[in-house]
Amino acid sequence: MESKIVLPVGNDLVNFRDGPSPDRVYPHNLYIDTLSHMQKPVIAAVSGIALGLGTIMLFHCDFVYATPGTLFSLPFVNLGLSPEGGTSYILPHLVGYQKAAELILLGEQFDSQVAEQIGLVNEIVTAEKLLGKALETADKLAAKSTESILAAKALLKRGMIDGVTTAMSGELDLFNERLTAHEVKASIGRFFDR
């Protein structure tokens, strides 16, 4: 079984400087959609800052390992935007409505300890052991029946995939609408004026 290591990053605000995409296609949405439909297990090793998209993509991974100093953020409202990438569906199911509201509506950074407590991170490991832990998990998966792993993952995702797909479509509509707002244009403009 092939193993993949995903290292989260943030979204490039250049993609939003000129407003919404006329065809509703953004590279990050294509990436998240592909990630959400992966049949094979996806393992993420996170160190540093997982800002916006860097955190969103972790919702679609099967295993997430992070270093103690890793910071996560869902800064949609701080930019005048709305959630995307299935966040509005997955996060409340993962952590409950109130915690999801706190993370999304306040848009504050949270650390790896909080990420582990809410179930976003499987385990916190030192930077020196991070990649080794991800590869160890990949090796454990590779030693098992590929067909069994694929079937088990399909069953785990079965009840979620329709909800996530529907949420991502609705989120994209609202996200595009928000990109036309004056406050969003001003917020993105301030970012580039720094």
Protein Blocks (a to p, Z undefined) as FASTA:
>chain_A
ZZdddddddddfklmmnopafklpafklmmmmmmmmpmbdcddddehjaehjlmmmmmmp
mbdcddfklccddfklmnopaceehlmmmmmmmnojklmmmmmmnopacdfklmmmnopa
mbdcdfklmmmmmmmmmmmmmmpcfklmmmmmmmmmmmmmmmmmmmmmmmmmmmmmmmmp
mklmmmmmmmmmZZ
